[in-house]
């Protein structure tokens, strides 16, 4: 998620989107849908527009 956030800040939206989706998928698989990190990843995807 840190990489996605940094890339978004640099205006590299497509790369940020790919990292955010991967982070969300990983959190969802490992931590489940109700974990706070999964929610953070979901919010990041929302900010990027995925």
CHARMM-style PDB file with segment names, atoms N, HN, CA, C and O in Angstrom:
ATOM      1  N   UNK     1       0.818  -1.184   0.000  1.00  0.00      PROA
ATOM      2  CA  UNK     1       0.000   0.000   0.000  1.00  0.00      PROA
ATOM      3  C   UNK     1       0.862   1.247   0.000  1.00  0.00      PROA
ATOM      4  O   UNK     1       0.478   2.271  -0.566  1.00  0.00      PROA
ATOM      5  N   UNK     2       2.019   1.170   0.628  1.00  0.00      PROA
ATOM      6  HN  UNK     2       2.332   0.339   1.087  1.00  0.00      PROA
ATOM      7  CA  UNK     2       2.900   2.333   0.657  1.00  0.00      PROA
ATOM      8  C   UNK     2       3.375   2.685  -0.749  1.00  0.00      PROA
ATOM      9  O   UNK     2       3.436   3.860  -1.110  1.00  0.00      PROA
ATOM     10  N   UNK     3       3.709   1.675  -1.536  1.00  0.00      PROA
ATOM     11  HN  UNK     3       3.659   0.720  -1.242  1.00  0.00      PROA
ATOM     12  CA  UNK     3       4.140   1.937  -2.902  1.00  0.00      PROA
ATOM     13  C   UNK     3       3.013   2.561  -3.719  1.00  0.00      PROA
ATOM     14  O   UNK     3       3.238   3.508  -4.473  1.00  0.00      PROA
ATOM     15  N   UNK     4       1.823   2.037  -3.572  1.00  0.00      PROA
ATOM     16  HN  UNK     4       1.641   1.268  -2.960  1.00  0.00      PROA
ATOM     17  CA  UNK     4       0.678   2.573  -4.310  1.00  0.00      PROA
ATOM     18  C   UNK     4       0.425   4.025  -3.926  1.00  0.00      PROA
ATOM     19  O   UNK     4       0.139   4.854  -4.791  1.00  0.00      PROA
ATOM     20  N   UNK     5       0.527   4.335  -2.659  1.00  0.00      PROA
ATOM     21  HN  UNK     5       0.760   3.662  -1.957  1.00  0.00      PROA
ATOM     22  CA  UNK     5       0.323   5.701  -2.192  1.00  0.00      PROA
ATOM     23  C   UNK     5       1.391   6.628  -2.752  1.00  0.00      PROA
ATOM     24  O   UNK     5       1.090   7.742  -3.181  1.00  0.00      PROA
ATOM     25  N   UNK     6       2.629   6.172  -2.750  1.00  0.00      PROA
ATOM     26  HN  UNK     6       2.873   5.267  -2.402  1.00  0.00      PROA
ATOM     27  CA  UNK     6       3.726   6.985  -3.287  1.00  0.00      PROA
ATOM     28  C   UNK     6       3.550   7.207  -4.786  1.00  0.00      PROA
ATOM     29  O   UNK     6       3.719   8.326  -5.271  1.00  0.00      PROA
ATOM     30  N   UNK     7       3.218   6.173  -5.505  1.00  0.00      PROA
ATOM     31  HN  UNK     7       3.080   5.265  -5.112  1.00  0.00      PROA
ATOM     32  CA  UNK     7       3.015   6.299  -6.944  1.00  0.00      PROA
ATOM     33  C   UNK     7       1.861   7.238  -7.260  1.00  0.00      PROA
ATOM     34  O   UNK     7       1.934   8.024  -8.205  1.00  0.00      PROA
ATOM     35  N   UNK     8       0.811   7.157  -6.480  1.00  0.00      PROA
ATOM     36  HN  UNK     8       0.752   6.519  -5.713  1.00  0.00      PROA
ATOM     37  CA  UNK     8      -0.319   8.067  -6.669  1.00  0.00      PROA
ATOM     38  C   UNK     8       0.129   9.512  -6.456  1.00  0.00      PROA
ATOM     39  O   UNK     8      -0.258  10.403  -7.212  1.00  0.00      PROA
ATOM     40  N   UNK     9       0.931   9.739  -5.442  1.00  0.00      PROA
ATOM     41  HN  UNK     9       1.245   9.015  -4.828  1.00  0.00      PROA
ATOM     42  CA  UNK     9       1.445  11.073  -5.173  1.00  0.00      PROA
ATOM     43  C   UNK     9       2.321  11.607  -6.290  1.00  0.00      PROA
ATOM     44  O   UNK     9       2.412  12.818  -6.496  1.00  0.00      PROA
ATOM     45  N   UNK    10       2.962  10.705  -7.007  1.00  0.00      PROA
ATOM     46  HN  UNK    10       2.888   9.722  -6.839  1.00  0.00      PROA
ATOM     47  CA  UNK    10       3.807  11.102  -8.132  1.00  0.00      PROA
ATOM     48  C   UNK    10       3.020  11.243  -9.431  1.00  0.00      PROA
ATOM     49  O   UNK    10       3.580  11.570 -10.478  1.00  0.00      PROA
ATOM     50  N   UNK    11       1.717  10.993  -9.347  1.00  0.00      PROA
ATOM     51  HN  UNK    11       1.263  10.728  -8.497  1.00  0.00      PROA
ATOM     52  CA  UNK    11       0.885  11.114 -10.533  1.00  0.00      PROA
ATOM     53  C   UNK    11       0.923   9.900 -11.445  1.00  0.00      PROA
ATOM     54  O   UNK    11       0.472   9.969 -12.588  1.00  0.00      PROA
ATOM     55  N   UNK    12       1.447   8.807 -10.960  1.00  0.00      PROA
ATOM     56  HN  UNK    12       1.813   8.751 -10.031  1.00  0.00      PROA
ATOM     57  CA  UNK    12       1.553   7.577 -11.751  1.00  0.00      PROA
ATOM     58  C   UNK    12       0.381   6.665 -11.407  1.00  0.00      PROA
ATOM     59  O   UNK    12       0.546   5.602 -10.808  1.00  0.00      PROA
ATOM     60  N   UNK    13      -0.809   7.117 -11.805  1.00  0.00      PROA
ATOM     61  HN  UNK    13      -0.943   7.980 -12.292  1.00  0.00      PROA
ATOM     62  CA  UNK    13      -2.079   6.510 -11.415  1.00  0.00      PROA
ATOM     63  C   UNK    13      -2.203   5.042 -11.851  1.00  0.00      PROA
ATOM     64  O   UNK    13      -2.674   4.215 -11.070  1.00  0.00      PROA
ATOM     65  N   UNK    14      -1.798   4.709 -13.060  1.00  0.00      PROA
ATOM     66  HN  UNK    14      -1.416   5.381 -13.694  1.00  0.00      PROA
ATOM     67  CA  UNK    14      -1.942   3.321 -13.528  1.00  0.00      PROA
ATOM     68  C   UNK    14      -1.104   2.357 -12.705  1.00  0.00      PROA
ATOM     69  O   UNK    14      -1.563   1.273 -12.348  1.00  0.00      PROA
ATOM     70  N   UNK    15       0.128   2.756 -12.406  1.00  0.00      PROA
ATOM     71  HN  UNK    15       0.501   3.638 -12.696  1.00  0.00      PROA
ATOM     72  CA  UNK    15       0.988   1.910 -11.581  1.00  0.00      PROA
ATOM     73  C   UNK    15       0.449   1.825 -10.152  1.00  0.00      PROA
ATOM     74  O   UNK    15       0.480   0.764  -9.529  1.00  0.00      PROA
ATOM     75  N   UNK    16      -0.040   2.942  -9.647  1.00  0.00      PROA
ATOM     76  HN  UNK    16      -0.065   3.804 -10.153  1.00  0.00      PROA
ATOM     77  CA  UNK    16      -0.620   2.961  -8.303  1.00  0.00      PROA
ATOM     78  C   UNK    16      -1.833   2.050  -8.233  1.00  0.00      PROA
ATOM     79  O   UNK    16      -2.017   1.327  -7.253  1.00  0.00      PROA
ATOM     80  N   UNK    17      -2.653   2.083  -9.259  1.00  0.00      PROA
ATOM     81  HN  UNK    17      -2.504   2.670 -10.054  1.00  0.00      PROA
ATOM     82  CA  UNK    17      -3.855   1.243  -9.296  1.00  0.00      PROA
ATOM     83  C   UNK    17      -3.472  -0.233  -9.227  1.00  0.00      PROA
ATOM     84  O   UNK    17      -4.067  -0.998  -8.468  1.00  0.00      PROA
ATOM     85  N   UNK    18      -2.481  -0.632 -10.017  1.00  0.00      PROA
ATOM     86  HN  UNK    18      -1.998  -0.011 -10.634  1.00  0.00      PROA
ATOM     87  CA  UNK    18      -2.061  -2.037 -10.023  1.00  0.00      PROA
ATOM     88  C   UNK    18      -1.554  -2.471  -8.652  1.00  0.00      PROA
ATOM     89  O   UNK    18      -1.874  -3.568  -8.194  1.00  0.00      PROA
ATOM     90  N   UNK    19      -0.768  -1.623  -7.995  1.00  0.00      PROA
ATOM     91  HN  UNK    19      -0.508  -0.732  -8.367  1.00  0.00      PROA
ATOM     92  CA  UNK    19      -0.241  -1.947  -6.660  1.00  0.00      PROA
ATOM     93  C   UNK    19      -1.365  -1.994  -5.632  1.00  0.00      PROA
ATOM     94  O   UNK    19      -1.370  -2.856  -4.753  1.00  0.00      PROA
ATOM     95  N   UNK    20      -2.314  -1.070  -5.739  1.00  0.00      PROA
ATOM     96  HN  UNK    20      -2.310  -0.370  -6.452  1.00  0.00      PROA
ATOM     97  CA  UNK    20      -3.423  -1.033  -4.773  1.00  0.00      PROA
ATOM     98  C   UNK    20      -4.317  -2.258  -4.903  1.00  0.00      PROA
ATOM     99  O   UNK    20      -4.763  -2.816  -3.901  1.00  0.00      PROA
ATOM    100  N   UNK    21      -4.575  -2.670  -6.123  1.00  0.00      PROA
ATOM    101  HN  UNK    21      -4.212  -2.217  -6.937  1.00  0.00      PROA
ATOM    102  CA  UNK    21      -5.393  -3.873  -6.338  1.00  0.00      PROA
ATOM    103  C   UNK    21      -4.678  -5.090  -5.770  1.00  0.00      PROA
ATOM    104  O   UNK    21      -5.298  -5.921  -5.106  1.00  0.00      PROA
ATOM    105  N   UNK    22      -3.381  -5.201  -6.025  1.00  0.00      PROA
ATOM    106  HN  UNK    22      -2.877  -4.526  -6.565  1.00  0.00      PROA
ATOM    107  CA  UNK    22      -2.613  -6.335  -5.502  1.00  0.00      PROA
ATOM    108  C   UNK    22      -2.602  -6.330  -3.974  1.00  0.00      PROA
ATOM    109  O   UNK    22      -2.744  -7.381  -3.349  1.00  0.00      PROA
ATOM    110  N   UNK    23      -2.435  -5.151  -3.371  1.00  0.00      PROA
ATOM    111  HN  UNK    23      -2.320  -4.297  -3.879  1.00  0.00      PROA
ATOM    112  CA  UNK    23      -2.425  -5.049  -1.912  1.00  0.00      PROA
ATOM    113  C   UNK    23      -3.781  -5.444  -1.333  1.00  0.00      PROA
ATOM    114  O   UNK    23      -3.849  -6.166  -0.338  1.00  0.00      PROA
ATOM    115  N   UNK    24      -4.851  -4.974  -1.954  1.00  0.00      PROA
ATOM    116  HN  UNK    24      -4.795  -4.388  -2.762  1.00  0.00      PROA
ATOM    117  CA  UNK    24      -6.186  -5.309  -1.458  1.00  0.00      PROA
ATOM    118  C   UNK    24      -6.445  -6.805  -1.576  1.00  0.00      PROA
ATOM    119  O   UNK    24      -6.957  -7.428  -0.646  1.00  0.00      PROA
ATOM    120  N   UNK    25      -6.093  -7.373  -2.714  1.00  0.00      PROA
ATOM    121  HN  UNK    25      -5.677  -6.866  -3.470  1.00  0.00      PROA
ATOM    122  CA  UNK    25      -6.297  -8.809  -2.903  1.00  0.00      PROA
ATOM    123  C   UNK    25      -5.517  -9.624  -1.879  1.00  0.00      PROA
ATOM    124  O   UNK    25      -6.029 -10.608  -1.344  1.00  0.00      PROA
ATOM    125  N   UNK    26      -4.280  -9.218  -1.604  1.00  0.00      PROA
ATOM    126  HN  UNK    26      -3.863  -8.419  -2.038  1.00  0.00      PROA
ATOM    127  CA  UNK    26      -3.454  -9.936  -0.628  1.00  0.00      PROA
ATOM    128  C   UNK    26      -4.041  -9.816   0.780  1.00  0.00      PROA
ATOM    129  O   UNK    26      -4.124 -10.805   1.507  1.00  0.00      PROA
ATOM    130  N   UNK    27      -4.442  -8.619   1.157  1.00  0.00      PROA
ATOM    131  HN  UNK    27      -4.375  -7.815   0.566  1.00  0.00      PROA
ATOM    132  CA  UNK    27      -5.039  -8.421   2.488  1.00  0.00      PROA
ATOM    133  C   UNK    27      -6.317  -9.228   2.623  1.00  0.00      PROA
ATOM    134  O   UNK    27      -6.558  -9.856   3.654  1.00  0.00      PROA
ATOM    135  N   UNK    28      -7.122  -9.208   1.594  1.00  0.00      PROA
ATOM    136  HN  UNK    28      -6.926  -8.698   0.757  1.00  0.00      PROA
ATOM    137  CA  UNK    28      -8.380  -9.940   1.628  1.00  0.00      PROA
ATOM    138  C   UNK    28      -8.141 -11.434   1.798  1.00  0.00      PROA
ATOM    139  O   UNK    28      -8.831 -12.095   2.574  1.00  0.00      PROA
ATOM    140  N   UNK    29      -7.167 -11.959   1.073  1.00  0.00      PROA
ATOM    141  HN  UNK    29      -6.607 -11.422   0.443  1.00  0.00      PROA
ATOM    142  CA  UNK    29      -6.883 -13.392   1.133  1.00  0.00      PROA
ATOM    143  C   UNK    29      -6.299 -13.812   2.480  1.00  0.00      PROA
ATOM    144  O   UNK    29      -6.632 -14.877   3.000  1.00  0.00      PROA
ATOM    145  N   UNK    30      -5.435 -12.980   3.040  1.00  0.00      PROA
ATOM    146  HN  UNK    30      -5.164 -12.115   2.618  1.00  0.00      PROA
ATOM    147  CA  UNK    30      -4.724 -13.362   4.256  1.00  0.00      PROA
ATOM    148  C   UNK    30      -5.457 -12.923   5.519  1.00  0.00      PROA
ATOM    149  O   UNK    30      -5.519 -13.668   6.497  1.00  0.00      PROA
ATOM    150  N   UNK    31      -6.004 -11.724   5.496  1.00  0.00      PROA
ATOM    151  HN  UNK    31      -5.954 -11.119   4.701  1.00  0.00      PROA
ATOM    152  CA  UNK    31      -6.575 -11.144   6.718  1.00  0.00      PROA
ATOM    153  C   UNK    31      -8.101 -11.186   6.772  1.00  0.00      PROA
ATOM    154  O   UNK    31      -8.691 -11.085   7.848  1.00  0.00      PROA
ATOM    155  N   UNK    32      -8.732 -11.335   5.622  1.00  0.00      PROA
ATOM    156  HN  UNK    32      -8.254 -11.417   4.748  1.00  0.00      PROA
ATOM    157  CA  UNK    32     -10.186 -11.368   5.584  1.00  0.00      PROA
ATOM    158  C   UNK    32     -10.779  -9.990   5.342  1.00  0.00      PROA
ATOM    159  O   UNK    32     -10.076  -8.983   5.432  1.00  0.00      PROA
ATOM    160  N   UNK    33     -12.057  -9.943   5.038  1.00  0.00      PROA
ATOM    161  HN  UNK    33     -12.628 -10.760   4.965  1.00  0.00      PROA
ATOM    162  CA  UNK    33     -12.700  -8.695   4.628  1.00  0.00      PROA
ATOM    163  C   UNK    33     -12.911  -7.679   5.748  1.00  0.00      PROA
ATOM    164  O   UNK    33     -13.095  -6.495   5.467  1.00  0.00      PROA
ATOM    165  N   UNK    34     -12.890  -8.101   6.989  1.00  0.00      PROA
ATOM    166  HN  UNK    34     -12.740  -9.063   7.218  1.00  0.00      PROA
ATOM    167  CA  UNK    34     -13.200  -7.198   8.095  1.00  0.00      PROA
ATOM    168  C   UNK    34     -11.973  -6.634   8.806  1.00  0.00      PROA
ATOM    169  O   UNK    34     -12.108  -5.860   9.753  1.00  0.00      PROA
ATOM    170  N   UNK    35     -10.795  -7.010   8.365  1.00  0.00      PROA
ATOM    171  HN  UNK    35     -10.685  -7.639   7.595  1.00  0.00      PROA
ATOM    172  CA  UNK    35      -9.572  -6.531   9.010  1.00  0.00      PROA
ATOM    173  C   UNK    35      -9.318  -5.068   8.639  1.00  0.00      PROA
ATOM    174  O   UNK    35      -9.675  -4.627   7.547  1.00  0.00      PROA
ATOM    175  N   UNK    36      -8.710  -4.334   9.539  1.00  0.00      PROA
ATOM    176  HN  UNK    36      -8.420  -4.691  10.427  1.00  0.00      PROA
ATOM    177  CA  UNK    36      -8.491  -2.905   9.317  1.00  0.00      PROA
ATOM    178  C   UNK    36      -7.555  -2.643   8.145  1.00  0.00      PROA
ATOM    179  O   UNK    36      -7.743  -1.661   7.428  1.00  0.00      PROA
ATOM    180  N   UNK    37      -6.560  -3.485   7.932  1.00  0.00      PROA
ATOM    181  HN  UNK    37      -6.408  -4.283   8.515  1.00  0.00      PROA
ATOM    182  CA  UNK    37      -5.644  -3.291   6.795  1.00  0.00      PROA
ATOM    183  C   UNK    37      -6.361  -3.534   5.467  1.00  0.00      PROA
ATOM    184  O   UNK    37      -6.085  -2.860   4.475  1.00  0.00      PROA
ATOM    185  N   UNK    38      -7.274  -4.491   5.453  1.00  0.00      PROA
ATOM    186  HN  UNK    38      -7.499  -5.038   6.259  1.00  0.00      PROA
ATOM    187  CA  UNK    38      -8.063  -4.728   4.251  1.00  0.00      PROA
ATOM    188  C   UNK    38      -8.921  -3.507   3.949  1.00  0.00      PROA
ATOM    189  O   UNK    38      -9.057  -3.105   2.794  1.00  0.00      PROA
ATOM    190  N   UNK    39      -9.491  -2.928   4.981  1.00  0.00      PROA
ATOM    191  HN  UNK    39      -9.380  -3.254   5.920  1.00  0.00      PROA
ATOM    192  CA  UNK    39     -10.300  -1.717   4.804  1.00  0.00      PROA
ATOM    193  C   UNK    39      -9.436  -0.557   4.295  1.00  0.00      PROA
ATOM    194  O   UNK    39      -9.876   0.206   3.435  1.00  0.00      PROA
ATOM    195  N   UNK    40      -8.225  -0.420   4.813  1.00  0.00      PROA
ATOM    196  HN  UNK    40      -7.868  -1.039   5.512  1.00  0.00      PROA
ATOM    197  CA  UNK    40      -7.316   0.630   4.335  1.00  0.00      PROA
ATOM    198  C   UNK    40      -7.000   0.429   2.855  1.00  0.00      PROA
ATOM    199  O   UNK    40      -6.978   1.389   2.085  1.00  0.00      PROA
ATOM    200  N   UNK    41      -6.759  -0.802   2.466  1.00  0.00      PROA
ATOM    201  HN  UNK    41      -6.776  -1.582   3.091  1.00  0.00      PROA
ATOM    202  CA  UNK    41      -6.468  -1.093   1.058  1.00  0.00      PROA
ATOM    203  C   UNK    41      -7.691  -0.788   0.191  1.00  0.00      PROA
ATOM    204  O   UNK    41      -7.549  -0.275  -0.919  1.00  0.00      PROA
ATOM    205  N   UNK    42      -8.872  -1.096   0.682  1.00  0.00      PROA
ATOM    206  HN  UNK    42      -8.987  -1.513   1.583  1.00  0.00      PROA
ATOM    207  CA  UNK    42     -10.113  -0.813  -0.040  1.00  0.00      PROA
ATOM    208  C   UNK    42     -10.292   0.696  -0.220  1.00  0.00      PROA
ATOM    209  O   UNK    42     -10.687   1.158  -1.290  1.00  0.00      PROA
ATOM    210  N   UNK    43      -9.998   1.452   0.832  1.00  0.00      PROA
ATOM    211  HN  UNK    43      -9.677   1.076   1.701  1.00  0.00      PROA
ATOM    212  CA  UNK    43     -10.107   2.913   0.756  1.00  0.00      PROA
ATOM    213  C   UNK    43      -9.099   3.488  -0.235  1.00  0.00      PROA
ATOM    214  O   UNK    43      -9.411   4.425  -0.970  1.00  0.00      PROA
ATOM    215  N   UNK    44      -7.900   2.932  -0.254  1.00  0.00      PROA
ATOM    216  HN  UNK    44      -7.646   2.171   0.343  1.00  0.00      PROA
ATOM    217  CA  UNK    44      -6.885   3.391  -1.192  1.00  0.00      PROA
ATOM    218  C   UNK    44      -7.353   3.130  -2.624  1.00  0.00      PROA
ATOM    219  O   UNK    44      -7.213   3.996  -3.487  1.00  0.00      PROA
ATOM    220  N   UNK    45      -7.894   1.973  -2.875  1.00  0.00      PROA
ATOM    221  HN  UNK    45      -8.008   1.270  -2.173  1.00  0.00      PROA
ATOM    222  CA  UNK    45      -8.441   1.689  -4.203  1.00  0.00      PROA
ATOM    223  C   UNK    45      -9.522   2.686  -4.567  1.00  0.00      PROA
ATOM    224  O   UNK    45      -9.606   3.123  -5.714  1.00  0.00      PROA
ATOM    225  N   UNK    46     -10.339   3.043  -3.607  1.00  0.00      PROA
ATOM    226  HN  UNK    46     -10.270   2.688  -2.675  1.00  0.00      PROA
ATOM    227  CA  UNK    46     -11.390   4.029  -3.869  1.00  0.00      PROA
ATOM    228  C   UNK    46     -10.825   5.389  -4.234  1.00  0.00      PROA
ATOM    229  O   UNK    46     -11.349   6.062  -5.122  1.00  0.00      PROA
ATOM    230  N   UNK    47      -9.748   5.804  -3.549  1.00  0.00      PROA
ATOM    231  HN  UNK    47      -9.322   5.258  -2.828  1.00  0.00      PROA
ATOM    232  CA  UNK    47      -9.130   7.090  -3.856  1.00  0.00      PROA
ATOM    233  C   UNK    47      -8.514   7.088  -5.250  1.00  0.00      PROA
ATOM    234  O   UNK    47      -8.513   8.108  -5.939  1.00  0.00      PROA
ATOM    235  N   UNK    48      -7.993   5.943  -5.655  1.00  0.00      PROA
ATOM    236  HN  UNK    48      -7.993   5.114  -5.095  1.00  0.00      PROA
ATOM    237  CA  UNK    48      -7.361   5.850  -6.965  1.00  0.00      PROA
ATOM    238  C   UNK    48      -8.422   5.729  -8.062  1.00  0.00      PROA
ATOM    239  O   UNK    48      -8.227   6.185  -9.188  1.00  0.00      PROA
ATOM    240  N   UNK    49      -9.528   5.114  -7.712  1.00  0.00      PROA
ATOM    241  HN  UNK    49      -9.686   4.743  -6.797  1.00  0.00      PROA
ATOM    242  CA  UNK    49     -10.593   4.984  -8.684  1.00  0.00      PROA
ATOM    243  C   UNK    49     -10.668   3.614  -9.341  1.00  0.00      PROA
ATOM    244  O   UNK    49     -10.892   3.499 -10.546  1.00  0.00      PROA
ATOM    245  N   UNK    50     -10.480   2.586  -8.536  1.00  0.00      PROA
ATOM    246  HN  UNK    50     -10.298   2.680  -7.557  1.00  0.00      PROA
ATOM    247  CA  UNK    50     -10.581   1.228  -9.090  1.00  0.00      PROA
ATOM    248  C   UNK    50     -11.875   0.588  -8.665  1.00  0.00      PROA
ATOM    249  OT1 UNK    50     -12.147  -0.556  -9.030  1.00  0.00      PROA
TER     250      UNK     50
END
